[in-house]
Amino acid sequence: MSAAKKQKLDKEAEAETDVDPKIEAVLTSEQTVIDALVAMEADLAKVRTKHFNTIQPALEKRDAAIKALGDKDFWHKAVITYPDLKELFMLSPRDAEALDFLTGVQVKREKDDYRKVSVTFTFGKGNTLFKNASLTKAITVDESGEPSVTSHPTIEWHDAVLNPPAKAKAGGSPAAAGKKRKQAKDDDSDDDDDDEFWSTETSAWSTIFDPKSTDLIQSIADELYINVARYALIGSGEDDDDDDEMGDDDADDVDDE
């Protein structure tokens, strides 16, 4: 290759690698802003970590007070009224049944970074949905603050849930069949419809403890757990409203008689 041709090729290669100074300036400016934001988020995480370490003893005392309260529905009421969870359980009454056995929600954070957190739901005996006495999910963050799941539970569904008994076929006299249909309607046919479309994959519990998602666990740790008394009181108020409505309906029935 001649010296002239080599020089020409070198110039062409250099031209291809050259970046417009204006574009380079913009890219440099954007990267500077990004680096500054990352640094600010890291500083904010340190402040919040210190905050959570400071309030941890108070949270532990509060948890002990909740346990001493003896209200077995306390956490049920809190969970069912928390906006990020309410719709999940409203759409699936079968999943909500497990809340009757919910005895507590515990949150543990790493002392070096509050964003590294684990959330545990504990259950009493009698849960007909799954066998687990507790369900725990933990998340961590990388250097850029991106969260990821580090551990999640395997939900041990009861056999009756995995293999529900087939519905009995109608038989006998027409009168008996009609009586059965009426009884089924009185027992609320909507629940049957919910059960028909329910599955372990779409269960609210599978959603909460999904190994690919961190949003709900972060929300539970940062908001529900911190302000659980507020949500439990909201739940108590809704229960009272339901009782009042039932009382009014009963009174109307008496008046009609």
C-alpha positions as CSV (number, residue, x, y, z in Angstrom):
1,M,0.0,0.0,0.0
2,S,1.4,3.4,-1.0
3,A,2.0,6.0,1.6
4,A,-0.5,8.3,-0.1
5,K,-3.3,5.7,0.0
6,K,-2.5,4.8,3.6
7,Q,-2.7,8.5,4.6
8,K,-6.1,8.8,2.8
9,L,-7.5,5.8,4.7
10,D,-6.2,7.1,8.0
11,K,-8.0,10.4,7.4
12,E,-11.2,8.7,6.5
13,A,-11.1,6.5,9.7
14,E,-10.4,9.6,11.7
15,A,-13.3,11.4,10.2
16,E,-15.6,8.5,11.0
17,T,-14.6,8.6,14.6
18,D,-14.9,12.3,15.0
19,V,-18.0,13.5,16.9
20,D,-19.6,16.9,16.3
21,P,-18.4,19.1,19.2
22,K,-21.9,20.3,19.8
23,I,-23.3,16.8,20.2
24,E,-20.4,15.8,22.4
25,A,-21.0,18.8,24.6
26,V,-24.7,17.8,25.0
27,L,-23.9,14.2,25.8
28,T,-21.3,15.3,28.3
29,S,-23.8,17.7,29.9
30,E,-26.5,15.0,30.1
31,Q,-24.1,12.5,31.7
32,T,-23.0,15.2,34.2
33,V,-26.7,15.7,35.2
34,I,-27.2,11.9,35.5
35,D,-24.1,11.5,37.7
36,A,-25.3,14.3,39.9
37,L,-28.8,12.7,40.3
38,V,-27.3,9.3,41.2
39,A,-25.1,11.0,43.8
40,M,-28.1,12.9,45.2
41,E,-30.1,9.7,45.4
42,A,-27.3,7.9,47.2
43,D,-27.1,10.8,49.7
44,L,-30.9,10.7,50.2
45,A,-30.7,6.9,50.8
46,K,-28.2,7.5,53.6
47,V,-30.5,10.0,55.2
48,R,-33.5,7.7,55.0
49,T,-31.4,4.8,56.3
50,K,-30.5,6.8,59.3
51,H,-34.1,7.8,59.8
52,F,-35.4,4.2,59.7
53,N,-32.6,3.1,62.1
54,T,-33.7,5.8,64.5
55,I,-37.4,4.9,64.4
56,Q,-36.9,1.1,64.5
57,P,-37.1,0.8,68.3
58,A,-40.4,2.8,68.3
59,L,-41.8,0.5,65.6
60,E,-40.8,-2.6,67.6
61,K,-42.7,-1.2,70.6
62,R,-45.7,-0.5,68.5
63,D,-45.7,-4.0,67.1
64,A,-45.6,-5.3,70.7
65,A,-48.6,-3.1,71.6
66,I,-50.5,-4.4,68.6
67,K,-49.9,-7.9,69.7
68,A,-51.0,-7.1,73.2
69,L,-54.1,-5.5,71.9
70,G,-55.4,-8.9,71.1
71,D,-57.4,-7.8,68.0
72,K,-57.1,-10.9,65.7
73,D,-58.6,-8.8,62.8
74,F,-56.1,-5.9,63.2
75,W,-53.9,-6.8,60.3
76,H,-56.8,-8.1,58.3
77,K,-58.5,-4.7,58.5
78,A,-55.3,-2.8,57.7
79,V,-54.4,-4.9,54.6
80,I,-57.9,-4.9,53.2
81,T,-58.2,-1.1,53.3
82,Y,-54.6,-0.3,52.1
83,P,-55.1,1.1,48.5
84,D,-52.3,-1.0,46.9
85,L,-53.8,-4.2,48.2
86,K,-57.5,-3.5,48.6
87,E,-58.4,-4.1,44.9
88,L,-56.4,-7.3,44.8
89,F,-58.5,-8.8,47.5
90,M,-61.7,-7.3,46.5
91,L,-61.4,-9.0,43.1
92,S,-60.6,-12.3,44.8
93,P,-62.8,-13.1,47.8
94,R,-61.1,-16.5,48.0
95,D,-57.7,-14.9,48.6
96,A,-59.2,-12.6,51.2
97,E,-60.2,-15.7,53.2
98,A,-56.6,-16.2,54.2
99,L,-56.6,-12.7,55.8
100,D,-58.8,-14.2,58.5
101,F,-55.7,-16.0,59.7
102,L,-53.2,-13.2,59.2
103,T,-51.5,-12.5,62.6
104,G,-48.9,-10.0,61.6
105,V,-46.7,-8.3,59.1
106,Q,-43.0,-7.8,59.9
107,V,-40.5,-5.6,58.1
108,K,-36.7,-5.9,58.5
109,R,-34.2,-3.5,56.9
110,E,-30.5,-3.7,56.5
111,K,-28.8,-1.1,58.7
112,D,-26.5,0.0,55.9
113,D,-29.3,0.7,53.4
114,Y,-33.0,1.0,54.2
115,R,-33.9,-0.1,50.6
116,K,-32.6,-3.6,51.4
117,V,-35.7,-4.9,53.1
118,S,-37.7,-8.1,53.8
119,V,-41.4,-8.4,54.5
120,T,-43.0,-11.3,56.3
121,F,-46.7,-12.2,56.5
122,T,-47.4,-14.6,59.4
123,F,-50.5,-16.8,59.7
124,G,-52.3,-18.7,62.4
125,K,-53.6,-22.2,62.2
126,G,-56.6,-23.1,60.1
127,N,-55.7,-21.3,56.8
128,T,-57.5,-23.3,54.2
129,L,-55.8,-21.7,51.2
130,F,-52.1,-22.6,51.8
131,K,-50.0,-24.4,54.4
132,N,-47.3,-21.8,55.0
133,A,-47.2,-20.4,58.5
134,S,-45.3,-17.4,57.0
135,L,-44.4,-15.9,53.7
136,T,-41.3,-13.8,53.3
137,K,-40.0,-11.8,50.4
138,A,-36.7,-9.8,50.4
139,I,-35.3,-7.2,48.0
140,T,-32.0,-5.5,47.5
141,V,-30.7,-2.6,45.4
142,D,-27.6,-2.4,43.1
143,E,-25.2,0.5,42.9
144,S,-27.5,2.5,40.7
145,G,-30.4,2.0,43.2
146,E,-32.3,-0.5,41.0
147,P,-34.2,-3.0,43.1
148,S,-34.4,-6.7,42.7
149,V,-35.8,-9.7,44.5
150,T,-33.2,-11.8,46.5
151,S,-35.6,-14.3,48.0
152,H,-39.2,-15.3,47.8
153,P,-41.4,-18.0,49.1
154,T,-42.9,-21.1,47.5
155,I,-46.6,-21.0,48.4
156,E,-47.7,-24.5,49.5
157,W,-51.3,-24.6,48.3
158,H,-53.6,-27.1,50.0
159,D,-54.5,-30.1,47.9
160,A,-58.2,-29.1,47.9
161,V,-57.2,-25.8,46.3
162,L,-55.0,-27.4,43.6
163,N,-57.6,-30.2,42.9
164,P,-61.0,-28.8,43.8
165,P,-63.8,-31.4,43.9
166,A,-66.0,-31.5,40.9
167,K,-69.4,-29.9,41.3
168,A,-72.1,-32.5,42.0
169,K,-74.5,-33.0,39.1
170,A,-78.2,-32.1,39.7
171,G,-80.3,-35.2,40.2
172,G,-83.6,-36.4,41.7
173,S,-86.9,-34.8,41.3
174,P,-87.4,-31.5,39.5
175,A,-88.6,-30.1,42.9
176,A,-85.4,-31.2,44.6
177,A,-83.3,-29.7,41.7
178,G,-85.2,-26.4,42.0
179,K,-84.6,-26.3,45.8
180,K,-80.8,-26.8,45.2
181,R,-80.8,-24.0,42.7
182,K,-82.5,-21.7,45.0
183,Q,-80.2,-22.6,47.9
184,A,-77.1,-22.0,45.6
185,K,-78.5,-18.6,44.7
186,D,-79.1,-17.7,48.3
187,D,-75.5,-18.7,49.1
188,D,-74.4,-16.0,46.6
189,S,-73.6,-17.3,43.2
190,D,-71.0,-14.5,42.7
191,D,-68.6,-16.4,45.0
192,D,-69.0,-19.4,42.7
193,D,-68.1,-17.3,39.7
194,D,-65.1,-15.9,41.5
195,D,-63.9,-19.5,42.3
196,E,-64.4,-20.6,38.7
197,F,-61.9,-18.0,37.4
198,W,-59.5,-18.2,40.4
199,S,-56.1,-19.8,40.0
200,T,-52.9,-20.0,41.9
201,E,-51.1,-18.1,39.2
202,T,-53.5,-15.1,39.4
203,S,-53.9,-15.3,43.2
204,A,-53.4,-12.0,45.1
205,W,-50.8,-13.9,47.2
206,S,-48.9,-14.9,44.0
207,T,-49.0,-11.3,42.9
208,I,-47.6,-10.0,46.2
209,F,-44.8,-12.5,46.4
210,D,-44.0,-12.5,42.6
211,P,-40.3,-13.1,42.3
212,K,-40.1,-10.7,39.4
213,S,-41.7,-7.7,41.1
214,T,-40.6,-5.4,43.9
215,D,-43.2,-2.6,43.8
216,L,-45.8,-4.1,46.3
217,I,-43.2,-5.2,48.8
218,Q,-41.6,-1.7,48.8
219,S,-45.0,-0.2,49.2
220,I,-45.9,-2.4,52.1
221,A,-42.6,-1.7,53.8
222,D,-42.6,2.1,53.2
223,E,-46.3,2.9,53.8
224,L,-48.5,0.2,55.1
225,Y,-46.2,-1.0,57.8
226,I,-45.2,2.5,59.0
227,N,-48.9,3.7,59.1
228,V,-50.7,0.4,59.9
229,A,-52.7,1.9,62.7
230,R,-54.3,4.4,60.4
231,Y,-55.4,1.7,57.9
232,A,-56.6,-0.5,60.7
233,L,-58.8,2.3,62.0
234,I,-60.1,2.9,58.5
235,G,-61.0,-0.8,58.3
236,S,-62.8,-0.6,61.6
237,G,-64.8,2.4,60.4
238,E,-65.9,0.5,57.3
239,D,-66.9,-2.5,59.5
240,D,-69.0,-0.1,61.6
241,D,-70.6,1.4,58.5
242,D,-71.5,-2.1,57.3
243,D,-73.1,-3.0,60.7
244,D,-75.1,0.3,60.6
245,E,-76.4,-0.5,57.1
246,M,-77.4,-4.0,58.2
247,G,-79.1,-2.6,61.3
248,D,-81.0,-0.1,59.1
249,D,-82.1,-3.0,56.8
250,D,-83.3,-5.0,59.7
251,A,-85.3,-2.0,61.0
252,D,-86.9,-1.5,57.6
253,D,-87.9,-5.2,57.6
254,V,-89.5,-4.8,61.0
255,D,-91.4,-1.6,59.9
256,D,-92.6,-3.5,56.8
257,E,-94.1,-6.2,59.0
